[in-house]
């Protein structure tokens, strides 16, 4: 009887969380119609496998398909060679590595490109007694773009910092068959431009299938600045489905908060 009551409470809490997220997305998108003429919609499918190689070191990579039908650009994320994560303490980790992105431009401009992205970052979790995951994730990225027309080749440097919280919905937080909510804010500083050129606000829900598999559905609001004297414009809605895969190891435990590198 108790388990049945807990299950009902979980379903009610989950429905409330999903309803609130959908209402927020609907209201924000309805307001965006009046804010400016055109906002792109982008769709992402991401798979993030992570494998423990010791008690403190983990290998993770990032495989993704990104389709922006408005700009007519399709990107494929190939997480090679991947990221090395070092976790010396429970609430702190360091990350270093790189991955490849192939951009297929189907517009009239037709600027196909390859990007090699080098990453160096850290993630800090704030300890608490409420089963919340409160964190800051900051990283430096060196982005090297190569086009078929070599005159378009470029390199830029940026720092991005995300402040976020993930909160359990219902009983048995972070256990199998449990749900949680996601919200965070991220800002991007590009050195070549000398100002914060991009901002993202995210809302989402996650589902822990078991110790190996987790699903996340996340909605992003992306704002961009054309120059430092202008206010950010709402440019893109991003709808994203994440599949997190903790590859099992006979001895070492999985990384509970693996980075998604995006």
C-alpha positions in Angstrom: 0.0 0.0 0.0 2.8 2.4 0.9 4.7 1.7 -2.4 1.5 2.3 -4.4 0.9 5.6 -2.6 4.5 6.7 -3.4 4.1 5.7 -7.0 1.0 7.9 -7.3 2.8 10.8 -5.7 5.7 10.4 -8.1 3.3 10.5 -11.1 1.5 13.6 -9.8 4.8 15.4 -9.1 6.1 14.4 -12.5 3.0 15.6 -14.3 3.2 19.0 -12.4 6.9 19.4 -13.4 6.2 18.6 -17.1 3.1 20.8 -17.1 5.0 23.8 -15.7 7.9 23.3 -18.2 5.4 23.1 -21.2 3.6 26.2 -20.0 6.8 28.1 -19.6 8.0 27.1 -23.1 4.6 28.0 -24.6 4.5 31.4 -22.9 8.1 32.2 -23.9 7.6 31.2 -27.5 4.3 33.2 -27.7 6.1 36.3 -26.4 9.0 35.7 -28.8 6.7 36.3 -31.8 6.3 39.9 -30.7 10.0 40.3 -29.8 11.4 39.9 -33.3 10.5 38.5 -36.7 12.4 35.2 -36.9 13.6 32.7 -34.4 15.3 29.5 -35.6 14.3 26.1 -34.2 17.1 23.6 -33.7 16.8 19.9 -32.9 19.5 17.8 -31.2 19.9 14.1 -30.5 22.9 13.4 -28.2 24.5 10.2 -26.8 27.0 10.6 -24.0 28.9 7.4 -23.1 31.1 7.4 -20.0 33.5 4.7 -18.8 35.4 4.6 -15.5 39.1 3.6 -15.9 39.9 4.0 -12.2 38.4 5.4 -9.0 39.2 9.0 -10.1 39.6 8.9 -13.9 36.9 8.6 -16.5 36.7 8.6 -20.2 33.7 10.3 -21.8 32.7 11.2 -25.3 29.9 13.0 -27.2 28.1 11.8 -30.2 25.4 14.0 -31.6 23.1 15.0 -34.5 22.0 18.6 -34.8 19.5 19.8 -37.4 18.6 23.5 -37.8 16.1 23.5 -40.7 15.8 27.3 -40.7 19.5 27.9 -41.3 19.7 24.7 -43.3 22.8 23.5 -41.3 23.2 19.9 -40.1 26.0 19.2 -37.7 27.4 15.9 -36.6 29.4 15.7 -33.4 32.0 13.0 -33.4 33.6 12.8 -29.9 37.0 11.7 -30.9 39.4 11.3 -29.1 37.0 12.4 -26.3 37.4 13.9 -22.8 39.4 12.7 -19.9 37.7 13.5 -16.6 39.7 13.6 -13.3 37.6 13.6 -10.1 39.9 14.0 -7.1 37.1 14.9 -4.8 33.4 14.1 -4.6 32.2 17.5 -5.6 35.0 18.6 -8.0 36.2 17.4 -11.4 38.6 18.5 -14.1 38.1 17.8 -17.8 40.4 18.0 -20.9 40.1 16.7 -24.4 38.8 17.5 -27.9 36.2 16.4 -30.4 35.3 16.8 -34.1 32.2 18.5 -35.5 31.2 18.2 -39.2 28.9 21.1 -40.4 26.9 20.4 -43.6 25.6 23.7 -44.9 22.7 23.1 -47.3 21.9 26.8 -47.8 22.8 28.8 -51.0 26.0 30.0 -49.3 27.1 26.3 -48.9 29.9 26.8 -46.4 30.6 23.2 -45.3 33.2 23.1 -42.5 35.0 20.9 -40.0 35.5 22.1 -36.5 38.1 20.7 -34.1 37.1 21.8 -30.6 39.7 21.6 -27.7 38.2 21.7 -24.2 39.7 22.4 -20.8 37.3 22.9 -17.9 36.1 22.2 -14.3 32.9 21.4 -12.7 32.1 22.2 -9.0 29.1 20.8 -7.2 27.7 22.6 -4.1 27.3 20.2 -1.2 23.8 20.1 0.3 21.5 17.8 2.3 18.4 18.1 0.0 19.5 15.7 -2.8 20.0 18.7 -5.2 22.7 18.9 -7.8 23.8 22.5 -7.7 26.8 23.2 -9.9 29.0 25.6 -11.9 30.6 24.2 -15.0 33.2 26.5 -16.6 35.4 25.6 -19.6 37.7 27.1 -22.1 37.3 26.1 -25.7 39.7 26.6 -28.6 37.6 26.2 -31.8 39.4 25.6 -35.1 37.3 25.9 -38.3 38.4 24.6 -41.7 36.4 25.3 -44.9 36.7 24.0 -48.4 37.7 27.6 -49.2 40.8 28.0 -47.1 40.3 31.8 -47.1 37.4 31.2 -44.7 39.4 29.2 -42.1 39.4 30.7 -38.6 40.2 30.0 -35.0 38.5 31.5 -32.0 38.8 31.2 -28.2 35.9 31.4 -25.8 35.0 30.7 -22.1 31.6 29.5 -21.3 30.2 29.1 -17.7 27.0 27.3 -16.8 25.2 27.7 -13.4 22.6 25.0 -12.9 20.5 23.0 -10.6 19.0 19.5 -11.0 16.3 18.6 -8.5 14.6 15.2 -7.9 10.8 14.9 -8.5 9.1 12.5 -6.1 10.6 9.9 -3.8 13.9 7.8 -4.3 16.0 10.6 -5.8 18.5 9.6 -8.4 17.5 6.0 -8.2 16.2 3.7 -11.0 12.8 4.7 -12.3 13.0 8.2 -10.9 12.5 11.7 -12.4 14.2 15.0 -11.9 13.9 18.6 -13.2 16.7 20.6 -14.9 17.3 24.4 -15.1 20.4 26.4 -15.8 21.9 29.5 -17.3 25.0 29.7 -19.4 27.0 32.7 -20.8 29.7 32.7 -23.5 32.6 35.1 -23.7 34.6 35.2 -27.0 38.1 36.6 -26.7 38.3 37.7 -30.4 35.2 39.9 -30.0 35.9 41.0 -26.4 32.4 40.6 -25.0 29.7 38.1 -23.9 28.2 37.2 -27.3 25.8 34.4 -26.3 23.5 33.3 -23.5 21.4 30.2 -22.9 18.6 29.5 -20.5 17.6 25.8 -20.2 14.6 23.9 -18.8 14.1 20.2 -18.9 13.2 16.9 -17.3 15.3 13.8 -16.8 14.5 10.1 -16.2 16.9 7.6 -14.5 16.2 4.3 -16.1 18.8 2.4 -14.1 22.5 2.8 -13.1 23.5 2.7 -16.8 20.9 4.7 -18.6 19.5 8.2 -18.2 17.3 10.3 -20.5 17.1 14.1 -20.6 14.7 16.3 -22.6 15.9 19.9 -22.5 14.6 23.1 -24.1 17.1 26.0 -24.6 16.5 29.6 -25.2 19.5 31.0 -27.0 20.2 34.7 -27.2 23.0 36.3 -29.3 24.6 39.7 -29.5 25.7 41.1 -32.9 28.1 43.5 -31.2 28.9 44.7 -27.7 26.7 47.8 -27.9 23.5 45.8 -28.7 21.2 44.0 -26.4 21.0 40.2 -26.9 18.4 39.0 -29.4 16.5 35.8 -29.0 17.8 33.8 -32.0 17.2 30.1 -31.5 15.0 27.6 -29.7 16.9 24.4 -29.1 15.0 21.1 -28.4 17.3 18.4 -27.2 17.1 14.7 -26.3 20.1 13.3 -24.3 20.9 9.7 -23.8 23.5 9.2 -21.0 25.2 5.8 -20.9 27.4 4.8 -18.0 29.3 1.9 -19.4 29.6 -0.7 -16.5 32.9 -1.7 -15.0 33.5 -4.8 -12.8 35.3 -2.8 -10.1 34.9 1.0 -10.5 31.7 2.9 -9.9 30.1 5.1 -12.7 30.4 8.9 -12.8 27.0 10.1 -11.6 27.2 13.6 -13.1 29.1 13.1 -16.4 29.6 16.3 -18.5 27.8 16.5 -21.8 30.5 18.8 -23.4 27.9 20.9 -25.1 
